[in-house]
């Protein structure tokens, strides 16, 4: 079996330990190519090369951004039974996708689980989402996308990280609170959500598109705007019609306690298990996929992609 291991050279000591543990453990079982990323988007380039070179497995060592890039490289020509399987060693700050497929959050424990699955030849096929907009290439996402306030927070977090801030849950919370009160437009909703066969729904300040649940984590706490979303179904959507303090706090409380029923209320919108969702904006709005800020757009179409990729688990 031939595998490509894609790792971030800025890895922490823990993730390097996990990577080295896997390399030592599989050296007798796999023909392993170890490559390190050097720039944004490099994991996509490397994973697409793994497809061309007929690797059996791509192992992504990193956070959700690395996983997203690897997925987009594997699916550069679309889903196919010939696409290499994907193994994930979670080494980021949230590791939403890895935790959603059932991997331990600790990199060393996850490495042991992945190693066992590799040796047993186990994998699980999961559905993904895709996003398309005018003038841009289709991008796949593994667990969520967002337009509006949450994407603005992702943008601000990325700016702070470039200035040296450490990416952890507290950074996201502090940034979200600051941006809510002093950054975002809380008076003029810009978004309209469209689902084929249904009337459009306008007057939204943000939309969260989920491919699975939870949407993210605050440390050990799952955040669930759409708790019924799962890899076997279509896409779910959550939207906010109000950015007043009371409705937002109510929604956040629901996110942290929801387990099987979505957050309810006059100020919220829920869509469950749909194949396609289009979000339109009356002015350019921030857009993110899997926690990666992708600029401002005025119209984005999200589609469910069933059985898109095989996950070693």
C-alpha positions in Angstrom: 0.0 0.0 0.0 1.3 3.4 -1.0 0.6 6.5 1.2 1.4 10.2 1.2 1.7 11.9 4.5 1.1 15.7 4.3 2.3 17.6 7.4 2.6 21.2 8.4 6.2 22.1 9.3 4.9 24.5 12.0 3.5 21.5 13.8 3.5 21.5 17.6 5.7 19.1 19.5 2.7 16.9 20.2 1.8 16.7 16.6 5.4 15.9 15.6 5.4 13.1 18.1 2.2 11.8 16.6 3.5 12.0 13.1 6.8 10.3 14.0 4.9 7.6 15.9 2.9 6.8 12.8 5.9 6.9 10.5 7.8 4.4 12.7 4.8 2.2 13.1 3.8 1.9 9.4 7.3 1.9 7.9 7.1 -1.8 7.4 3.5 -1.8 6.2 3.4 1.1 3.8 5.4 2.7 1.1 5.3 6.2 2.7 6.0 9.5 1.1 6.4 12.3 3.7 5.9 15.8 2.4 5.6 19.2 4.2 3.5 22.1 3.2 5.3 25.4 2.4 2.4 27.8 1.6 -1.4 28.2 1.7 -3.0 25.7 -0.7 0.0 23.5 -0.8 -1.8 20.5 0.8 -4.3 20.7 -2.1 -1.5 20.6 -4.6 0.1 17.6 -2.9 -3.1 15.6 -2.5 -4.0 16.1 -6.2 -0.5 14.8 -7.0 -1.2 11.8 -4.8 -4.3 11.1 -7.0 -2.2 11.3 -10.2 0.6 9.1 -8.7 -1.9 6.4 -7.6 -1.4 6.5 -3.9 -3.8 4.4 -1.9 -4.0 6.8 1.1 -3.4 10.4 1.9 -2.7 11.1 5.6 -3.3 14.8 6.6 -1.5 15.9 9.8 -2.9 19.2 10.9 -6.1 21.1 11.7 -9.3 21.5 9.8 -7.6 23.8 7.3 -5.1 21.1 6.3 -7.9 18.5 6.1 -10.0 20.8 3.9 -7.1 21.5 1.5 -6.3 17.7 1.3 -10.0 17.0 0.5 -10.0 19.6 -2.3 -6.9 18.0 -3.8 -8.3 14.5 -3.6 -11.5 15.7 -5.4 -9.9 17.9 -7.9 -11.6 15.9 -10.6 -14.6 15.0 -8.5 -15.5 12.0 -6.4 -14.5 8.6 -7.7 -13.9 5.1 -6.3 -10.3 5.5 -7.5 -9.6 8.5 -5.3 -7.2 7.7 -2.4 -8.7 7.3 1.0 -8.1 10.0 3.6 -6.6 9.5 7.0 -6.5 12.4 9.5 -4.2 13.1 12.5 -5.9 16.0 14.3 -3.3 18.6 15.4 -5.3 21.8 15.2 -7.1 24.0 17.7 -10.6 22.6 17.1 -10.3 19.5 14.9 -14.1 19.5 14.1 -14.0 17.1 11.2 -11.7 14.5 13.0 -13.9 14.5 16.1 -17.1 14.3 13.9 -15.9 11.1 12.3 -15.1 9.6 15.7 -11.4 10.1 16.2 -9.9 11.0 19.6 -8.9 14.7 19.9 -5.5 13.8 21.2 -3.0 13.4 18.3 -1.3 10.4 19.8 -4.5 8.5 20.6 -5.8 9.4 17.1 -2.6 8.1 15.6 -3.1 4.7 17.3 -6.7 4.6 16.0 -5.7 5.5 12.5 -2.8 2.9 12.6 -5.2 0.2 13.6 -7.7 1.1 10.9 -4.9 1.2 8.2 -3.7 -2.2 9.2 -7.3 -3.6 9.2 -8.2 -1.9 5.9 -11.2 -0.1 7.5 -12.7 3.0 6.0 -16.0 4.9 6.1 -17.5 6.8 3.1 -18.9 10.2 4.0 -20.7 12.9 2.2 -19.4 16.5 1.9 -20.7 19.8 0.8 -19.6 22.0 -2.1 -19.7 25.8 -2.6 -19.7 27.6 -5.9 -19.8 31.3 -6.8 -19.4 33.5 -9.8 -15.7 33.7 -10.9 -14.5 31.1 -8.5 -13.7 27.4 -8.6 -16.0 24.9 -6.7 -14.7 24.2 -3.2 -15.6 21.3 -1.1 -16.1 21.6 2.7 -16.2 18.8 5.3 -18.3 20.2 8.1 -19.5 23.8 7.7 -19.7 27.0 5.7 -20.9 30.4 6.8 -21.9 33.7 5.3 -22.2 36.9 7.3 -21.3 37.4 11.0 -19.5 34.1 11.7 -17.3 34.5 8.5 -16.5 38.0 9.7 -15.3 36.6 13.0 -13.1 34.0 11.1 -11.7 36.9 9.0 -10.8 38.9 12.2 -9.3 35.8 13.9 -7.1 35.2 10.8 -5.9 38.9 11.0 -5.0 38.5 14.7 -3.2 35.2 14.0 -1.1 36.9 11.4 -0.1 39.4 14.1 1.0 36.5 16.4 -2.1 35.6 18.4 -2.5 32.0 19.4 -5.4 30.2 17.8 -7.5 28.7 20.6 -11.2 28.8 21.6 -10.7 31.9 23.8 -9.4 33.9 20.8 -12.6 33.1 18.8 -14.8 34.0 21.8 -13.0 37.3 22.5 -13.0 38.2 18.8 -16.7 37.4 18.4 -17.8 39.5 21.3 -15.6 42.5 20.2 -16.9 42.2 16.6 -20.5 41.8 17.7 -20.5 45.1 19.6 -18.0 47.2 17.6 -17.6 45.6 14.1 -20.6 44.0 12.4 -23.7 45.7 11.0 -26.5 44.7 13.3 -29.2 46.9 11.8 -29.3 46.0 8.1 -29.8 42.3 7.3 -28.3 41.5 3.9 -28.9 37.8 3.2 -31.6 35.8 1.5 -31.7 32.0 1.6 -33.1 30.1 -1.3 -34.0 26.4 -1.3 -35.4 24.9 -4.6 -39.2 24.5 -4.4 -39.6 26.8 -1.4 -40.2 30.6 -1.1 -37.0 32.6 -0.6 -36.3 33.7 3.0 -34.9 37.2 3.3 -33.8 39.4 6.2 -31.0 37.3 7.5 -27.8 38.5 9.2 -26.0 35.2 9.0 -26.3 31.7 7.7 -24.5 28.6 8.8 -24.5 25.7 6.4 -23.8 22.3 8.2 -22.7 19.0 6.6 -22.5 17.4 10.1 -22.8 18.2 13.7 -21.4 19.7 15.8 -20.6 22.9 13.9 -17.5 23.6 16.0 -16.2 23.2 19.6 -15.5 25.6 22.5 -12.8 23.4 24.0 -14.6 20.2 25.0 -18.1 21.7 24.4 -19.9 20.9 21.1 -21.6 23.8 19.4 -24.8 22.6 17.6 -26.8 25.1 15.5 -28.1 22.1 13.4 -27.8 19.0 15.5 -29.7 16.8 13.0 -27.0 17.4 10.3 -25.0 14.3 9.5 -22.6 12.9 6.8 -25.3 10.6 5.4 -27.8 13.2 4.6 -28.1 16.5 2.8 -27.2 20.0 4.1 -28.7 21.8 7.0 -28.9 25.6 7.5 -29.3 27.9 10.4 -30.0 31.6 10.1 -30.5 34.6 12.4 -33.1 37.2 11.6 -32.1 39.4 14.6 -28.8 40.6 16.0 -30.2 42.0 19.1 -28.5 40.8 22.3 -31.4 38.8 23.8 -32.1 36.7 20.6 -28.4 36.1 20.0 -27.8 35.0 23.6 -30.8 32.7 23.4 -29.5 31.1 20.2 -26.0 30.6 21.7 -27.5 28.9 24.8 -29.4 26.6 22.4 -26.2 25.9 20.5 -24.5 24.6 23.6 -27.5 22.5 24.9 -29.0 21.2 21.6 -28.5 17.5 21.1 -31.3 16.3 18.8 -33.6 19.2 18.2 -32.5 22.5 16.5 -32.7 25.9 18.2 -36.2 27.4 18.0 -37.4 30.9 18.2 -38.9 33.8 16.2 -35.5 35.2 15.3 -34.0 32.0 13.9 -34.4 29.9 10.7 -33.8 26.1 10.3 -33.5 24.0 7.2 -32.9 20.3 7.4 -31.6 17.7 4.9 -31.7 19.6 1.6 -29.6 19.0 -1.6 -29.0 22.6 -2.5 -29.0 26.0 -0.8 -28.2 29.4 -2.3 -27.4 32.4 -0.2 -27.7 35.8 -1.9 -26.6 39.2 -0.4 -27.6 42.7 -1.3 -24.0 43.8 -0.6 -20.7 41.8 -0.5 -20.6 39.6 2.6 -17.9 37.6 4.3 -17.7 33.9 3.4 -15.9 31.0 5.1 -15.5 27.2 4.5 -14.4 24.9 7.3 -13.0 27.9 9.2 -11.1 29.3 6.2 -11.9 32.9 5.2 -12.5 33.2 1.5 -13.3 36.8 0.9 -16.6 38.6 0.2 -19.3 37.3 -2.1 -22.9 38.3 -3.2 -24.2 34.8 -4.2 -23.0 31.3 -3.2 -24.6 28.0 -4.0 -24.0 25.1 -1.6 -24.7 21.5 -2.7 -24.7 18.2 -0.9 -22.2 15.7 -2.4 -23.1 12.2 -1.1 -20.5 9.5 -0.7 -17.7 11.9 -1.7 -14.6 10.5 0.1 -13.4 7.5 2.0 -12.1 8.1 5.6 -9.8 5.7 7.3 -11.4 5.1 10.7 
